[in-house]
Amino acid sequence: MVNKDDAFEDDWIANLKNLTKSRQDYVDEITSPLIVKVNVFIDGNNLYLNLDKDLGHILEIYKTAQDNYSSYLSTLDDFEAMHKMDFNNIGDLDKSPEKLANLAAWYLNSMQSKIINSIRLDNAKSLLGELDLNKNEIVFPAEVSFKENFVDGLTYTTLLKFILDKKFSSIINNEEEVMKVLTKIINSIEEFKNIKIPLKAEIFRNLLKENINIKNKLLEKLKTFNLENFKDKVFIKFKFNYSIYRAKLDANKYTEIFKKKLRIENLTIAQKNFYSENIELLKKNKIRLNIKSQKISDINYRDDYYEKLESMTKGETKYGFLKFNAFSFAEKAVDSKLVMDCQESMMNGNAEIHCVLTGDTDFFPLFEKAREIKKELYLCSVVPQKTISKELRDIVDAKNIFHIKYVDLEAMFHKVLGTDWMVGDDLVSFIKNKDKRKELIDKTTKKINDLINSLLNIENNHKKMDIEIDKFFKERIE
């Protein structure tokens, strides 16, 4: 038997998906698309190393917050604690390839937004060639997205929630504004243009409930309402193609290399330990990449991350190789492949825009070439701009450098864990709000002091009782 609430939820999701697709399809139907291709070349190791650090910090913050908040909850009485956050909905806070790929995909989405927002009417012609168009005949993704998702300042999601079920009314702040917009949509339908509807939620909902024809036509109109002004415009759409450059470590190959190294005469104890340790680690698909470092790398973890990132971006991974030299590993033929592929793409006109995601000085000649052949080449990085090499900052126009790391602990939490924005609100508030933390510290401190005073009172009462007992025996018996 299907649960009534589950059935409603399925119906709501189906309606929302249908409405979203209908509005997007309608824009596609009435506009002429102009595809702008963006080829993105990712320095995989640079991205991986920076994001892996970020992920560790983010999860550690939430683990600490969870431990502290749990301790705080344990000091409350059962009734108060029961109405606080349920940690079971958050999931585990351990590092995983999937969480790392989620973070990377989020940063790449930030990069897309920055590139798209950098293209405006004043440079569209130089980028796309001569367009025999008036300025108001070109529309960009941000304009279209706003119109697709909003009707007179309200999201179509809010309007749909009101139309479908009053169960959602509690999350709508101003029902009168919602009803005004819905009345406007109803009056835009020829047969209902003169209908008068009181702006009272109960009457409005009863009207929709009792007049299925009005409700259905309202839903139908909502699929196209407020989008008609895009008719016959040119809609610039961006198509991002990703190439991920990395080296891959072959565990079997390096097991044999380390075995051969152990046969060399006159090895130091440190060298023998390094080779022997790595032979054992490689059996578990792990390795220590540098004799001077104690950090153990998980080969499966890194490979799984790249596989998930490739799937999320629908990108292509291109491999160089790892070379072992002087007790450490270095990537070879990775940067050079990236440079060659990007330069070939620019020379052959495979895309209108090119982007390299790195912070490495080795790519200076590539940007020098882009300037020479007058190609639009962006530099995107997950490190602060001031840490990008001076050579790169000198050769790349400031407008073409994007720092794509978007630091928002709440957004990171939800993107990394793939959780709903309603999950963990108390914990998020605990992390974001310093005053909230101080309040909890003050409450906890007071509880501690109250408990200390209670224990001191008990101690004093015990002493007082001992005195009274001694007094009793002395006076009454002795």
TORRO-76211 format. One line per 4 residues: number of its first residue (from 1); their letters; for each residue x, y, z of C-alpha. Coordinates in nm, 3 decimals, always signed. Each point is the difference from the previous one (the first is absolute). Example, Ala and Ser with C-alpha at 12.3 -4.5 7.8 and 13.67 -1.06 7.14 Angstrom:
# residues 2
1	AS	+1.230/-0.450/+0.780; +0.137/+0.344/-0.066
END
This chain:
# residues 478
1	MVNK	+0.000/+0.000/+0.000; +0.140/+0.342/-0.101; +0.037/+0.248/+0.284; -0.214/+0.312/-0.059
5	DDAF	+0.286/+0.238/+0.081; +0.239/-0.191/-0.228; -0.255/+0.013/-0.283; -0.041/+0.373/+0.050
9	EDDW	+0.376/+0.049/+0.001; +0.033/-0.198/-0.326; -0.279/+0.210/-0.155; +0.167/+0.322/+0.114
13	IANL	+0.342/-0.099/-0.140; -0.156/-0.112/-0.330; -0.185/+0.333/-0.037; +0.312/+0.198/+0.085
17	KNLT	+0.215/-0.190/-0.251; -0.268/+0.036/-0.266; -0.033/+0.374/+0.056; +0.376/+0.055/+0.000
21	KSRQ	+0.044/-0.191/-0.326; -0.300/+0.170/-0.163; +0.132/+0.350/+0.071; +0.348/-0.091/-0.125
25	DYVD	-0.142/-0.168/-0.313; -0.218/+0.303/-0.074; +0.302/+0.234/+0.006; +0.184/-0.236/-0.235
29	EITS	-0.303/-0.007/-0.230; -0.036/+0.379/-0.035; +0.370/+0.095/-0.011; +0.285/-0.071/-0.241
33	PLIV	+0.293/-0.169/+0.177; +0.357/+0.118/-0.057; +0.244/-0.252/+0.147; +0.322/+0.129/+0.155
37	KVNV	+0.249/-0.282/+0.052; +0.233/+0.020/+0.300; +0.288/-0.248/+0.016; +0.130/-0.043/+0.355
41	FIDG	+0.340/-0.157/+0.062; +0.049/-0.112/+0.362; +0.336/-0.049/+0.167; -0.128/-0.301/+0.195
45	NNLY	+0.271/-0.022/+0.265; -0.022/+0.372/+0.082; -0.376/-0.027/+0.047; +0.019/-0.326/+0.196
49	LNLD	+0.263/+0.114/+0.252; -0.179/+0.327/+0.079; -0.345/-0.153/+0.029; +0.114/-0.294/+0.211
53	KDLG	+0.133/+0.250/+0.256; -0.324/+0.199/-0.013; -0.212/-0.310/+0.047; +0.201/-0.107/+0.305
57	HILE	-0.044/+0.343/+0.161; -0.374/+0.019/-0.078; -0.075/-0.345/+0.142; +0.215/+0.063/+0.306
61	IYKT	-0.194/+0.319/+0.074; -0.329/-0.189/-0.019; +0.127/-0.295/+0.203; +0.116/+0.233/+0.276
65	AQDN	-0.328/+0.193/-0.016; -0.199/-0.323/+0.013; +0.195/-0.126/+0.303; -0.038/+0.333/+0.181
69	YSSY	-0.367/+0.037/-0.085; -0.072/-0.359/+0.102; +0.169/+0.069/+0.334; -0.214/+0.310/+0.039
73	LSTL	-0.319/-0.197/-0.075; +0.094/-0.255/+0.263; -0.017/+0.273/+0.265; -0.364/+0.080/-0.084
77	DDFE	-0.305/-0.173/+0.139; -0.154/-0.264/-0.226; -0.289/+0.216/-0.121; +0.218/+0.293/-0.109
81	AMHK	+0.264/-0.224/-0.159; -0.268/-0.192/-0.191; -0.091/+0.318/-0.192; +0.358/+0.063/-0.105
85	MDFN	+0.183/-0.134/-0.303; -0.010/-0.365/-0.102; +0.356/-0.095/-0.093; -0.108/-0.321/-0.167
89	NIGD	-0.103/+0.190/-0.316; +0.345/+0.148/-0.059; +0.190/-0.312/-0.098; +0.364/-0.077/+0.066
93	LDKS	+0.262/+0.275/+0.008; +0.294/-0.209/-0.119; +0.192/+0.089/-0.314; -0.099/-0.187/-0.315
97	PEKL	+0.068/+0.028/-0.377; -0.366/+0.086/-0.056; +0.008/+0.292/+0.245; +0.319/+0.128/-0.162
101	ANLA	-0.154/-0.026/-0.348; -0.313/+0.181/+0.125; +0.221/+0.287/+0.120; +0.194/+0.009/-0.328
105	AWYL	-0.319/+0.002/-0.208; -0.136/+0.285/+0.211; +0.316/+0.206/-0.056; -0.016/-0.073/-0.373
109	NSMQ	-0.359/+0.120/-0.002; +0.123/+0.322/+0.162; +0.255/+0.028/-0.281; -0.275/-0.041/-0.261
113	SKII	-0.201/+0.281/+0.158; +0.298/+0.235/+0.004; +0.083/-0.067/-0.365; -0.362/+0.038/-0.111
117	NSIR	-0.043/+0.322/+0.198; +0.316/+0.144/-0.156; -0.158/-0.009/-0.347; -0.226/+0.298/-0.063
121	LDNA	-0.143/+0.185/-0.295; +0.302/+0.225/-0.036; +0.234/-0.293/-0.070; -0.243/-0.249/-0.155
125	KSLL	+0.067/+0.121/-0.354; +0.378/-0.018/+0.032; -0.029/-0.346/+0.151; -0.260/-0.148/-0.231
129	GELD	+0.064/+0.192/-0.320; -0.223/+0.259/-0.161; -0.358/-0.038/+0.116; -0.258/+0.193/-0.197
133	LNKN	-0.206/+0.054/+0.313; -0.123/+0.285/+0.212; +0.117/-0.011/+0.360; -0.342/-0.086/+0.137
137	EIVF	-0.024/-0.305/-0.226; +0.271/-0.194/+0.185; -0.080/-0.169/+0.332; +0.241/-0.166/+0.239
141	PAEV	-0.041/-0.295/+0.239; -0.035/+0.218/+0.312; -0.293/+0.195/-0.149; -0.173/-0.314/-0.122
145	SFKE	+0.059/-0.186/+0.327; -0.155/+0.282/+0.202; -0.308/+0.016/-0.222; -0.032/-0.380/-0.007
149	NFVD	+0.005/-0.023/+0.379; -0.181/+0.317/+0.109; -0.339/+0.154/-0.069; -0.032/+0.357/+0.127
153	GLTY	+0.269/-0.063/+0.260; -0.143/-0.331/+0.123; +0.142/-0.336/-0.099; -0.232/-0.222/-0.202
157	TTLL	+0.080/-0.263/+0.265; -0.171/+0.217/+0.264; -0.301/+0.054/-0.227; -0.026/-0.371/-0.073
161	KFIL	+0.015/-0.085/+0.372; -0.294/+0.229/+0.065; -0.204/-0.139/-0.292; +0.052/-0.367/+0.078
165	DKKF	-0.041/-0.034/+0.375; -0.046/+0.215/+0.311; +0.243/-0.228/+0.181; +0.272/+0.223/-0.139
169	SSII	-0.158/+0.330/+0.102; +0.209/+0.024/+0.316; +0.317/+0.065/-0.200; -0.156/+0.283/-0.203
173	NNEE	+0.070/+0.328/+0.180; -0.254/+0.222/-0.177; -0.305/-0.185/-0.127; -0.164/+0.320/-0.123
177	EVMK	+0.291/+0.066/-0.239; -0.028/-0.358/-0.128; -0.374/+0.041/-0.060; +0.052/+0.333/-0.182
181	VLTK	+0.241/-0.165/-0.244; -0.228/-0.301/-0.049; -0.298/+0.232/-0.060; +0.204/+0.186/-0.261
185	IINS	+0.076/-0.330/-0.176; -0.364/-0.110/+0.015; -0.116/+0.338/-0.141; +0.247/-0.038/-0.288
189	IEEF	-0.207/-0.298/-0.120; -0.268/+0.130/-0.239; -0.298/-0.181/+0.154; +0.096/+0.106/+0.353
193	KNIK	+0.119/+0.356/-0.073; -0.279/+0.165/+0.198; -0.018/-0.240/+0.293; +0.029/+0.164/+0.342
197	IPLK	+0.166/-0.201/+0.273; +0.013/+0.115/+0.366; +0.355/-0.005/+0.137; -0.085/-0.241/+0.278
201	AEIF	+0.191/-0.325/+0.006; -0.293/-0.222/+0.102; -0.232/+0.143/-0.271; +0.275/-0.017/-0.261
205	RNLL	+0.083/-0.363/+0.075; -0.369/-0.098/+0.003; -0.040/+0.167/-0.340; +0.284/-0.211/-0.144
209	KENI	-0.128/-0.312/+0.173; -0.358/+0.042/-0.123; +0.087/+0.124/-0.351; +0.237/-0.257/-0.149
213	NIKN	-0.022/+0.177/-0.337; +0.148/+0.321/+0.148; +0.268/-0.196/+0.186; +0.103/-0.198/-0.309
217	KLLE	+0.011/+0.306/-0.225; +0.194/+0.190/+0.265; +0.258/-0.282/+0.011; +0.011/-0.005/-0.381
221	KLKT	+0.048/+0.377/-0.021; +0.274/-0.012/+0.261; +0.208/-0.205/-0.248; +0.045/+0.303/-0.227
225	FNLE	-0.101/+0.305/+0.204; +0.251/+0.288/+0.011; +0.221/-0.160/-0.269; -0.165/+0.141/-0.313
229	NFKD	+0.244/+0.292/-0.026; +0.276/-0.244/-0.101; -0.177/-0.071/-0.329; +0.234/+0.021/-0.303
233	KVFI	+0.302/+0.090/+0.215; +0.341/-0.163/-0.037; +0.076/-0.203/+0.313; +0.374/-0.042/+0.058
237	KFKF	+0.059/-0.345/+0.148; +0.332/-0.118/+0.136; +0.126/-0.354/-0.053; +0.285/-0.097/+0.230
241	NYSI	+0.235/-0.282/-0.101; +0.240/-0.128/+0.265; +0.338/-0.167/-0.041; +0.168/-0.122/+0.320
245	YRAK	+0.377/-0.056/-0.008; +0.165/-0.229/+0.252; +0.250/-0.279/+0.054; -0.099/-0.345/+0.118
249	LDAN	+0.204/-0.224/+0.226; +0.033/-0.369/-0.091; +0.036/-0.194/+0.327; +0.146/-0.313/-0.165
253	KYTE	+0.258/+0.200/-0.194; +0.131/+0.182/+0.305; +0.001/-0.313/+0.214; +0.254/-0.145/-0.245
257	IFKK	+0.198/+0.327/-0.004; +0.031/+0.003/+0.380; +0.098/-0.367/+0.008; +0.285/+0.077/-0.244
261	KLRI	+0.103/+0.300/+0.210; +0.034/-0.224/+0.306; +0.262/-0.208/-0.184; +0.231/+0.300/-0.032
265	ENLT	+0.309/-0.025/+0.223; +0.091/+0.255/+0.266; -0.353/+0.132/+0.055; -0.055/+0.208/+0.310
269	IAQK	-0.243/-0.124/+0.266; -0.239/+0.283/-0.096; +0.006/-0.109/-0.365; -0.060/-0.367/+0.085
273	NFYS	-0.288/+0.093/+0.229; -0.153/+0.225/-0.267; +0.007/-0.272/-0.269; -0.113/-0.278/+0.235
277	ENIE	-0.283/+0.213/+0.139; -0.127/+0.086/-0.348; +0.005/-0.365/-0.110; -0.235/-0.078/+0.290
281	LLKK	-0.211/+0.311/-0.056; -0.045/-0.075/-0.371; -0.163/-0.331/+0.091; -0.277/+0.216/+0.152
285	NKIR	+0.005/+0.246/-0.292; +0.169/+0.264/+0.213; +0.337/+0.172/-0.034; +0.234/+0.251/+0.160
289	LNIK	+0.093/+0.229/-0.288; +0.305/+0.161/+0.158; +0.271/-0.132/+0.228; -0.008/+0.326/+0.197
293	SQKI	-0.376/-0.004/+0.051; -0.196/-0.215/+0.243; -0.328/+0.048/-0.190; -0.150/-0.319/-0.141
297	SDIN	-0.197/+0.036/-0.325; -0.295/-0.224/-0.079; +0.017/-0.093/-0.369; -0.360/-0.126/-0.012
301	YRDD	-0.128/+0.317/+0.167; +0.166/+0.222/-0.261; -0.107/-0.217/-0.295; -0.361/-0.020/+0.126
305	YYEK	-0.009/+0.379/+0.038; +0.115/+0.053/-0.359; -0.248/-0.256/-0.129; -0.289/+0.172/+0.181
309	LESM	+0.112/+0.347/-0.113; +0.020/-0.118/-0.359; -0.354/-0.136/+0.028; -0.136/+0.320/+0.158
313	TKGE	+0.158/+0.228/-0.262; -0.050/-0.243/-0.290; +0.366/+0.076/-0.060; +0.291/-0.193/-0.142
317	TKYG	+0.308/-0.097/+0.200; +0.336/+0.016/-0.177; +0.295/-0.177/+0.155; +0.366/+0.076/+0.038
321	FLKF	+0.215/-0.218/+0.222; +0.176/-0.001/+0.337; +0.376/-0.013/+0.010; +0.190/-0.118/+0.305
325	NAFS	+0.318/+0.198/+0.056; +0.219/+0.066/+0.305; -0.247/-0.160/+0.242; -0.303/+0.197/-0.119
329	FAEK	-0.260/-0.004/-0.275; -0.068/+0.270/-0.258; -0.265/+0.028/-0.270; +0.141/-0.006/-0.352
333	AVDS	-0.158/+0.079/-0.339; -0.309/+0.139/+0.175; +0.050/+0.377/-0.021; +0.151/-0.032/-0.348
337	KLVM	-0.305/-0.193/-0.126; -0.231/+0.262/+0.145; +0.196/+0.283/-0.167; +0.009/-0.177/-0.338
341	DCQE	-0.372/-0.085/+0.005; -0.104/+0.350/+0.105; +0.222/+0.167/-0.260; -0.129/-0.232/-0.273
345	SMMN	-0.359/+0.077/+0.100; +0.066/+0.375/-0.015; +0.178/-0.022/-0.334; -0.271/-0.217/-0.159
349	GNAE	-0.290/+0.204/+0.136; -0.151/-0.299/+0.183; -0.164/+0.233/+0.253; -0.075/+0.369/+0.044
353	IHCV	+0.141/+0.009/+0.354; +0.279/-0.197/+0.164; +0.079/-0.036/+0.367; +0.290/-0.154/+0.192
357	LTGD	-0.053/-0.095/+0.364; +0.339/+0.017/+0.171; +0.235/+0.226/+0.192; +0.321/-0.135/-0.148
361	TDFF	+0.264/+0.224/-0.161; +0.063/-0.269/-0.266; -0.303/+0.127/-0.193; +0.145/+0.347/-0.060
365	PLFE	+0.089/-0.075/-0.368; -0.359/-0.113/-0.067; -0.145/+0.334/+0.111; +0.273/+0.179/-0.193
369	KARE	-0.111/-0.189/-0.314; -0.368/+0.082/+0.064; +0.086/+0.371/+0.014; +0.201/-0.031/-0.321
373	IKKE	-0.282/-0.165/-0.197; -0.269/+0.215/+0.172; -0.194/-0.283/+0.159; -0.215/+0.021/+0.314
377	LYLC	+0.180/-0.211/+0.260; -0.108/+0.004/+0.365; +0.208/-0.096/+0.302; -0.205/-0.160/+0.277
381	SVVP	+0.147/-0.100/+0.332; -0.097/-0.147/+0.335; +0.278/+0.192/+0.176; -0.025/+0.371/+0.089
385	QKTI	+0.100/+0.230/-0.286; +0.294/+0.140/+0.196; +0.156/-0.350/+0.010; -0.023/-0.046/-0.379
389	SKEL	+0.348/+0.039/-0.147; +0.097/+0.357/-0.089; +0.090/-0.112/-0.353; -0.357/-0.118/-0.061
393	RDIV	-0.156/+0.310/+0.155; +0.219/+0.220/-0.221; -0.095/-0.172/-0.325; -0.374/-0.059/+0.068
397	DAKN	-0.246/+0.292/+0.002; -0.147/+0.046/+0.347; -0.353/-0.040/-0.144; +0.098/-0.346/-0.123
401	IFHI	+0.117/-0.130/+0.340; -0.262/-0.167/+0.217; +0.041/-0.129/+0.352; -0.276/-0.262/+0.001
405	KYVD	+0.015/-0.108/+0.363; -0.326/+0.106/+0.160; +0.044/-0.015/+0.377; -0.338/-0.054/+0.165
409	LEAM	+0.003/-0.260/+0.276; -0.375/-0.060/-0.019; -0.003/-0.046/-0.379; +0.313/-0.216/+0.018
413	FHKV	-0.161/-0.221/+0.263; -0.307/-0.066/-0.212; +0.185/-0.034/-0.331; +0.268/-0.233/+0.137
417	LGTD	-0.243/-0.225/+0.188; -0.283/+0.030/-0.254; -0.244/+0.086/+0.280; -0.322/+0.196/-0.010
421	WMVG	+0.023/+0.366/+0.103; -0.247/-0.067/+0.284; +0.229/-0.263/+0.157; +0.239/+0.113/+0.271
425	DDLV	-0.133/+0.355/+0.040; +0.088/+0.012/+0.371; +0.351/-0.129/-0.065; +0.051/+0.248/-0.286
429	SFIK	-0.120/+0.283/+0.222; +0.242/-0.118/+0.269; +0.291/+0.023/-0.247; -0.095/+0.323/-0.177
433	NKDK	-0.112/+0.207/+0.297; +0.269/+0.101/+0.249; -0.264/+0.150/+0.232; -0.186/-0.333/-0.004
437	RKEL	+0.317/-0.180/+0.105; +0.061/+0.253/+0.276; -0.358/-0.045/+0.118; +0.045/-0.377/+0.021
441	IDKT	+0.335/+0.043/+0.177; -0.162/+0.234/+0.253; -0.286/-0.248/+0.055; +0.246/-0.287/+0.038
445	TKKI	+0.219/+0.202/+0.237; -0.303/+0.087/+0.213; -0.100/-0.369/+0.015; +0.355/-0.090/+0.106
449	NDLI	+0.002/+0.268/+0.269; -0.346/-0.103/+0.120; +0.117/-0.360/+0.021; +0.316/+0.101/+0.188
453	NSLL	-0.209/+0.201/+0.247; -0.236/-0.296/+0.044; +0.292/-0.232/+0.069; +0.151/+0.251/+0.244
457	NIEN	-0.336/+0.022/+0.179; -0.009/-0.379/+0.024; +0.354/+0.000/+0.137; -0.086/+0.272/+0.254
461	NHKK	-0.318/-0.180/+0.104; +0.198/-0.321/+0.052; +0.246/+0.187/+0.222; -0.284/+0.167/+0.186
465	MDIE	-0.168/-0.339/+0.052; +0.328/-0.149/+0.132; +0.026/+0.285/+0.248; -0.361/-0.046/+0.118
469	IDKF	+0.045/-0.377/+0.038; +0.317/+0.046/+0.202; -0.175/+0.260/+0.214; -0.296/-0.232/+0.058
473	FKER	+0.216/-0.287/+0.121; +0.202/+0.222/+0.228; -0.301/+0.162/+0.160; -0.237/-0.297/+0.020
477	IE	+0.218/-0.304/+0.048; +0.342/+0.088/+0.127
END
